Amino acid sequence: MKAELFTDQDYERLLPWIESRQVLLQWASPVYDYPVTKAQLIEKNQERGDKRLIYKGIVDDEAVAHGEIGLIDETNQSARLCKILINPAQRGKGLGTRWIKTLVDIGFVELKLNRIELNVYDYNQPAIACYQKAGFIIEGRIRDAYKIDNNFWSVYRMSILRSEWLTQNTVTSTTSDLKNRA
């Protein structure tokens, strides 16, 4: 899977993937109103002051994934993966793990990060398993982090360090493979 920068033309492709309020909440927490619109996405992207890179994942010349590397902190060499989404028609094919590994490769190879973290709702077992397959470990649980519909939702903070990524990738990939994936 390769990553390309997300462009304004990609919004129309992304919107149908957010097929329910539940998907929207898992994807972006309670940031947007359902149904989400292109205007909402553009407005929120312009409001954010943090440094972030937005990507689409490509397989066989088709966009099948979306994800962001946000909160890029060059001083501390850290960032956060967020807004990860796979095209619903492509789910169940292992693309989630491939996509996470691709974004992690970009973080460590191109951005020279030392740490990449993410938050995931504690009930979202498929996503947790995907992140663990990509090398992330659970650091802790942030209890009642979000209030959604009069209920509080908790999240796990997960991360991967450069040293862990290097150990994993020396077994499965060569340096040239990593540069090609990133």
C-alpha positions as CSV (number, residue, x, y, z in Angstrom):
1,M,0.0,0.0,0.0
2,K,1.3,3.4,-0.8
3,A,0.4,6.8,0.7
4,E,-0.4,9.9,-1.2
5,L,-1.3,13.3,0.3
6,F,-5.0,14.0,0.6
7,T,-6.3,16.7,-1.7
8,D,-9.5,18.7,-1.9
9,Q,-10.7,16.3,-4.6
10,D,-10.6,13.4,-2.1
11,Y,-13.4,14.7,0.2
12,E,-16.2,13.4,-2.1
13,R,-14.6,9.9,-2.0
14,L,-14.3,10.0,1.7
15,L,-17.8,11.1,2.7
16,P,-19.6,7.9,1.7
17,W,-17.2,5.9,3.9
18,I,-18.6,7.6,7.0
19,E,-21.8,5.6,6.7
20,S,-23.3,6.1,10.2
21,R,-23.0,8.3,13.3
22,Q,-21.2,5.4,15.0
23,V,-18.5,5.3,12.3
24,L,-18.2,9.1,12.5
25,L,-17.8,9.0,16.3
26,Q,-15.1,6.3,16.1
27,W,-13.4,8.1,13.3
28,A,-13.3,11.6,14.7
29,S,-14.8,11.6,18.2
30,P,-17.6,14.2,18.7
31,V,-15.9,16.8,16.5
32,Y,-18.4,16.8,13.6
33,D,-22.2,16.6,13.2
34,Y,-23.7,13.6,11.4
35,P,-24.1,13.5,8.5
36,V,-20.7,15.0,8.0
37,T,-20.3,17.4,5.0
38,K,-17.4,18.5,3.0
39,A,-17.8,22.0,4.4
40,Q,-17.5,20.7,8.0
41,L,-14.3,18.7,7.1
42,I,-12.7,21.7,5.4
43,E,-13.7,24.1,8.2
44,K,-12.3,21.9,10.9
45,N,-9.1,21.2,9.0
46,Q,-8.6,25.0,8.6
47,E,-9.3,25.7,12.3
48,R,-6.7,23.3,13.6
49,G,-3.4,24.9,14.4
50,D,-1.3,21.8,14.9
51,K,1.0,20.5,12.3
52,R,-0.5,17.5,10.5
53,L,-0.3,15.5,7.3
54,I,-3.4,14.0,5.8
55,Y,-3.0,10.9,3.5
56,K,-5.0,8.5,1.4
57,G,-3.9,4.9,1.1
58,I,-3.7,3.5,-2.5
59,V,-3.9,-0.1,-3.6
60,D,-4.1,-0.9,-7.3
61,D,-4.6,2.8,-8.2
62,E,-7.7,3.0,-5.9
63,A,-8.0,5.0,-2.7
64,V,-8.9,2.5,0.0
65,A,-7.8,4.2,3.2
66,H,-7.6,7.6,5.0
67,G,-5.4,8.7,7.9
68,E,-3.7,11.6,9.5
69,I,-0.3,12.1,11.2
70,G,-1.2,15.0,13.5
71,L,0.2,16.8,16.5
72,I,3.6,16.6,14.9
73,D,6.1,17.8,17.5
74,E,9.6,18.2,15.9
75,T,11.2,19.1,19.3
76,N,10.1,15.9,20.9
77,Q,10.1,13.9,17.7
78,S,6.5,12.7,18.3
79,A,3.1,12.6,16.5
80,R,-0.3,11.1,16.8
81,L,-2.1,8.9,14.2
82,C,-5.8,9.9,13.9
83,K,-8.8,9.7,11.7
84,I,-8.0,6.3,10.4
85,L,-10.6,4.9,8.1
86,I,-10.8,2.0,5.6
87,N,-13.3,2.0,2.7
88,P,-16.1,-0.2,4.0
89,A,-16.0,-2.3,0.8
90,Q,-12.4,-3.1,1.5
91,R,-12.7,-4.0,5.2
92,G,-11.7,-7.5,6.4
93,K,-8.8,-7.9,4.0
94,G,-6.0,-6.9,6.3
95,L,-5.7,-3.4,4.8
96,G,-6.0,-1.7,8.2
97,T,-2.8,-3.2,9.5
98,R,-1.0,-2.5,6.2
99,W,-2.3,1.1,6.3
100,I,-1.1,1.7,9.9
101,K,2.3,0.2,9.1
102,T,2.5,2.5,6.1
103,L,1.7,5.6,8.2
104,V,4.2,4.5,10.9
105,D,6.9,4.0,8.2
106,I,6.3,7.6,7.0
107,G,6.5,8.8,10.6
108,F,9.8,7.1,11.3
109,V,11.5,7.2,7.9
110,E,10.4,10.6,6.5
111,L,9.5,12.6,9.6
112,K,12.3,11.1,11.7
113,L,10.0,10.6,14.7
114,N,10.9,8.7,17.8
115,R,7.3,8.1,19.1
116,I,4.0,7.7,17.4
117,E,0.8,7.4,19.5
118,L,-2.9,7.1,19.0
119,N,-6.1,6.9,21.0
120,V,-8.7,4.2,20.5
121,Y,-12.1,3.7,22.2
122,D,-11.7,0.8,24.7
123,Y,-14.6,-1.1,23.2
124,N,-13.2,-1.1,19.7
125,Q,-11.6,-4.5,19.8
126,P,-11.0,-4.8,16.0
127,A,-9.1,-1.5,15.9
128,I,-7.1,-2.4,19.0
129,A,-6.1,-5.8,17.4
130,C,-5.1,-4.0,14.2
131,Y,-2.9,-1.5,16.0
132,Q,-1.3,-4.3,18.1
133,K,-0.5,-6.2,14.9
134,A,1.2,-3.1,13.6
135,G,3.4,-3.0,16.7
136,F,1.5,-0.6,19.0
137,I,1.3,-1.3,22.7
138,I,-1.3,-0.2,25.2
139,E,0.2,2.4,27.5
140,G,-2.9,3.1,29.6
141,R,-6.6,3.7,29.7
142,I,-8.0,7.3,29.9
143,R,-11.3,6.8,31.7
144,D,-14.4,8.7,30.7
145,A,-12.5,10.8,28.2
146,Y,-15.5,11.8,26.0
147,K,-19.1,12.4,26.8
148,I,-21.3,11.1,24.0
149,D,-25.1,11.0,24.3
150,N,-25.1,11.2,28.1
151,N,-22.5,8.4,28.4
152,F,-18.8,8.6,29.0
153,W,-16.5,6.7,26.7
154,S,-13.0,5.7,27.7
155,V,-10.0,5.4,25.4
156,Y,-6.7,3.5,25.4
157,R,-3.5,5.4,24.6
158,M,-1.3,3.2,22.4
159,S,2.1,3.9,21.0
160,I,5.1,2.6,19.2
161,L,8.7,3.8,19.6
162,R,11.3,4.0,16.8
163,S,13.4,1.3,18.6
164,E,10.4,-1.1,18.6
165,W,9.7,-0.4,15.0
166,L,13.3,-1.0,14.0
167,T,13.4,-4.3,15.8
168,Q,10.2,-5.4,14.1
169,N,11.2,-4.3,10.7
170,T,14.7,-5.8,10.7
171,V,13.1,-9.2,10.7
172,T,10.5,-8.6,8.0
173,S,11.8,-6.0,5.7
174,T,15.0,-4.6,4.2
175,T,15.8,-0.9,4.3
176,S,14.9,-0.5,0.6
177,D,11.5,-2.2,1.3
178,L,10.8,0.3,4.0
179,K,11.7,3.3,1.8
180,N,9.4,1.9,-0.9
181,R,6.5,1.4,1.6
182,A,6.9,4.9,3.0
